[in-house]
C-alpha cells in the first residue's frame, strides 16, 4: 500500500475516533464533517441502541473499526453494518441444538431495538 494511502487511513481513523468520542460524550463540538462522517452519524441515528448498553456497544464498534482500518480498508464501516456482523457472530457461536436458545433470543432482542 502506498504511503499516502496509509496516511489517509490514519487520518480517517483519527477523525473516526474523535467523532465517536464526541458521540459517546453526548456533545458534538465541531461543525465541519467529511461525507463519510455524516453518513456514520445518520446511520447511528437510525440504529436505536438500548441506553443501558450504548457505551459498551459503541466501544465495541470503535474497536472493530480500528481493526478494519488496520487491515487497510476504509472508510469506517457504519454502526448498522457492525451490528449485523455482531449478530451473525453471536448466531454462529450459539449451539445449534440448544433447547433454550437464550443467547440467540437475547441477541434478537438487541436487534429488535435497532
N, C-alpha and C positions, 0 to 999 in steps of 0.2 A: 504494500500500500504506500503510495507516495506520501512524503512528509506533510504536504499541505492538506491531504485528506485526514491524516491523523490529527493535525491541528484543528481542523473543522469539527471532528468528533469530540475533541477535548473541549472546545468552546460550547458545543451543543450540550455536552454532559454538565458542564459548569452552569449553563443557563437553566437546564432542567432542574438541577439540584437547588438552585436559587429559587426558581418558581415553586417547586414543591415545598421548600422551607416556608415560603410566604403563604402558601395554601394551608399548610399544617398550623401555622401561627394564626391564621384567620385574617390576615391583613396583607393584601397585595399593594405594595407601595409604589410600583412603577406604572407608567402609562404607555410604554413602548414595548411591543411584543413582536417576535418573529411569527410568521404564519403558522408554523407547526406548534408554537406555544398557544396560540389562540385555539387551534384545533384540540389540543390537550385540555385546555380549560373548558371548552364547550362540551367535550366528551365527559369530563369529570362532573359537569352539571347534570348530565343525563344519567350518570351512574349514582343511584341513591344507595349509599352505604349506611349500614346501621351505625348510628352515632357512637355507640359503645366500642365499636371495633374500627372506627375510621382511621385513627392514627396508626394502629397496628397494620392495617391493610395498606395504607399509604407508604409506610416504611418498607413493607414487603415489595410494593410496586417500585419504590425508589431503588432498592437493591437489584430487582430484576432488570430494570432499565440500565443500571450500571454494568451488569453482566452483558446485556445486549450490546452496549456501546463498546465494551472491551473486545467483543468478537468482531467489531468493525462495521456494524450495520446501524445506520441512523436514517431518519430522525427517530427519537424515542417512541416506543410503542404507546398506544393510548391505554388509559386505565381499563376501558372495556375489553381490549384485547388481552390485557394481563389477567383480568377476572375470568375470562373464558379459559385461558391456559391453566389458570389455577384450579378451576373446577374440573377440567379434564385430568389434571394430575391427581387430584383427590379421588376421582372416579376410578382411575387406573390403580390406585393404591388400595381401594376398598376390596375386601374379599368378595369374590363373585357369588359364593354360595351362602352368604350370611343371611340368617333369617330375620334379623332385626334391621339391618341396613341403616343403622343410626348415623354413620359418617356420611353416607350419601344423602340421607334426609336432611341433615344439618347443612350440608353444602347447598342443597337445593333451596333450603330456606334462605341462605345467604344470597343466592342468585335471584330469588323472587323479590328481594328487597331492592334490587338494582334497577 
